[in-house]
């Protein structure tokens, strides 16, 4: 499956962005979809993930500010990001996997989010 991420950009602290990731095939059979991010000079980290039955998991840094959702009609996973902080600046990647293993087999190309103070 191919993943196309979009929606990044430059935003001021306190602002919002919505990232989108469109899959090249139906996501009905994709067990887990996720967003990761890689801040400048740091390792990639999980931001949020969502299972096929709608269960979600968030990094502590994302709880209360970010919301992950999936739209089966559009084969898309979203990440709504509110109350953005400069430390949210990163390249954001979507990924999908079989679930239950912690493994993600397919990755999008990344979209840059820059939050100015």
N, C-alpha and C positions, 0 to 999 in steps of 0.2 A: 504494500500500500504506500502511496505517496502522500505526503502531507505538505500543505502550503499554508504557512503562517503569515499573518498580516496584522496591522493595527498599531504597530509601534510608532513612536514619535517623540517629540519634545513637549514636555508639559511642566508647568510650575508645581512646586510642592503644594499639596492639598487638592490637586486636580485629579481627574479620572481619565482612564483609557479602557477600551475594550479590545482585547486581542481575539483574533479568530484563527482557527486552524481547520481548513477544509481537507477532508480525506478524499482520495481518488476512488474509493469504493464505499459501499454501505457500511455504516458503523454498527449495524445491528449485531454483528458477530465479533465486534472488538470488545473484549472484556474490560480493559482499563485504558483510559486516556488521561494524559497528564500534561502539565506545564512545568518545565524546569527553567532555571535562569542561571546565567553565568556573569557575575559582576566583573568589572575590569580587574585583572590580576588575581582573581579568585577561582575556586573550583565551582563546577556546576552543582546546583542544588535543586532539590525538589521544591516546588512551590505549592502545587495542589494536584490532586488526582481524583478521578471519578470512575466508578465502576458502571457496568452495564445496567445494574439495577438502581443506580442513582446514589449509592453511598459515596461520600466524599471524605477526603483527608487533606488537611492543610498544614503547611509549615507554621510554626508558631508566629513567624514574622508576617504571615498572611492572614491569620485568623482575625475575623472581624472587619477586615478591609477588602479582601478579595473573594470573589465567588466564581467557582468553576461550574459550567453547565454544558450539556450536550444536546444538540438539536438533531434528532434522527431524520427529520424531513430534509435537512440541509447537509447531513453528513459532516457536521461541524461541531467542534468543541470550542467553547468560549472561556475567556478569563476576564471578568469584570474587575477592574482595579480602581478602588476609590481611596481617597485620603493618601495619595502617593507621597512618598518621602524621597529625598535624594539617595538614600541607601537602597532604594528599589531600582536604581539605575543598573541595567544589565541587558544582555542579549537574552531574549526569552525564546525557548524552544518548546514545541509541542512534541509529544511522543505517545506511542501506543504499544500495548503489550498484551500478553495472554492472561495476565493476572495471576495472583497466587505465588509468583516466583520473584517478584521485585525486578524482573527483567523487562526492558523496553526494547523492542526489536526494530522499530521504525521511528525516524526522527524527521521533523521539519527542518527548514533551513535557518530558522532563527529570525527574530525581529527585534530591533534595537529600541529599548525604552530609555529615555534620558529624562530625569527629573531634576529640574533646576531649583536652587534654593532661593 
